[in-house]
Amino acid sequence: MLSEAVKGPFPTLQKIWADQGYTGEFKRWVSHELNVDLEVVYPWWRQLKRYAPDLLEAQGIDPNAFRVLPRRWVVEHSFAWMG
């Protein structure tokens, strides 16, 4: 288990939501070093665009339109607080 010094001022932190820029090595580092779950938030239509583009078109969904992503606001809010 990690010491209090490693967790810093957030010893009860269990999950971090992040955007697509925080995948790969950083995600592995957070999991291994901090013992915290890092969940990357992906747009739901991104998978549809890749695997079922006909469904997007049939439903009249514009994949380029602005949409609020679940939990994305938490990421942006956190960066604003830290800034």
NORSUL-V702178 format. One record per residue. N is the residue number from 1. RES is the residue in three letters. SS is DSSP state (H for helix, E for strand, L for the rest). PSI is psi in whole degrees, -180 to 180 (NA if undefined). BURIAL is # if it has 24 or more other ideal C-beta (glycine too) atoms within 12 Angstrom, else .. Layout:
# NORSUL-V702178
n: {N | N}
res: {RES | RES}
ss: {SS | SS}
psi: {PSI | PSI}
burial: {BURIAL | BURIAL}
This chain:
# NORSUL-V702178
n: {1 | 2 | 3 | 4 | 5 | 6 | 7 | 8 | 9 | 10 | 11 | 12 | 13 | 14 | 15 | 16 | 17 | 18 | 19 | 20 | 21 | 22 | 23 | 24 | 25 | 26 | 27 | 28 | 29 | 30 | 31 | 32 | 33 | 34 | 35 | 36 | 37 | 38 | 39 | 40 | 41 | 42 | 43 | 44 | 45 | 46 | 47 | 48 | 49 | 50 | 51 | 52 | 53 | 54 | 55 | 56 | 57 | 58 | 59 | 60 | 61 | 62 | 63 | 64 | 65 | 66 | 67 | 68 | 69 | 70 | 71 | 72 | 73 | 74 | 75 | 76 | 77 | 78 | 79 | 80 | 81 | 82 | 83}
res: {MET | LEU | SER | GLU | ALA | VAL | LYS | GLY | PRO | PHE | PRO | THR | LEU | GLN | LYS | ILE | TRP | ALA | ASP | GLN | GLY | TYR | THR | GLY | GLU | PHE | LYS | ARG | TRP | VAL | SER | HIS | GLU | LEU | ASN | VAL | ASP | LEU | GLU | VAL | VAL | TYR | PRO | TRP | TRP | ARG | GLN | LEU | LYS | ARG | TYR | ALA | PRO | ASP | LEU | LEU | GLU | ALA | GLN | GLY | ILE | ASP | PRO | ASN | ALA | PHE | ARG | VAL | LEU | PRO | ARG | ARG | TRP | VAL | VAL | GLU | HIS | SER | PHE | ALA | TRP | MET | GLY}
ss: {L | L | L | H | H | H | H | L | L | L | L | L | L | L | E | E | E | E | L | L | L | L | L | L | H | H | H | H | H | H | H | H | H | H | L | L | E | E | E | E | L | L | L | H | H | H | H | H | H | H | H | L | H | H | H | H | H | H | H | L | L | L | L | L | L | L | L | L | L | L | L | H | H | H | H | H | H | H | H | H | H | H | L}
psi: {151 | 148 | 164 | -34 | -35 | -44 | -20 | -142 | 3 | 64 | -20 | 4 | 127 | -29 | 142 | 130 | 133 | 161 | -175 | -13 | -11 | 51 | -175 | -131 | -39 | -43 | -43 | -40 | -47 | -44 | -46 | -49 | -37 | -11 | 44 | 141 | 122 | 116 | 122 | 128 | 117 | 145 | 135 | -32 | -16 | -43 | -40 | -41 | -36 | -45 | -21 | 62 | -29 | -35 | -41 | -47 | -42 | -34 | -5 | 29 | 125 | 110 | -13 | -3 | 154 | 134 | 144 | 129 | 140 | 135 | -7 | -35 | -30 | -41 | -50 | -39 | -41 | -44 | -38 | -42 | -40 | -29 | NA}
burial: {. | . | . | . | . | . | . | . | . | . | . | . | . | . | . | # | # | # | # | . | . | . | . | . | . | . | . | . | . | # | . | . | . | # | . | # | . | # | # | # | # | . | # | . | . | . | . | . | . | . | . | . | . | . | . | . | . | . | . | . | . | . | . | . | . | . | . | . | . | . | . | # | . | . | # | . | . | . | . | . | . | . | .}
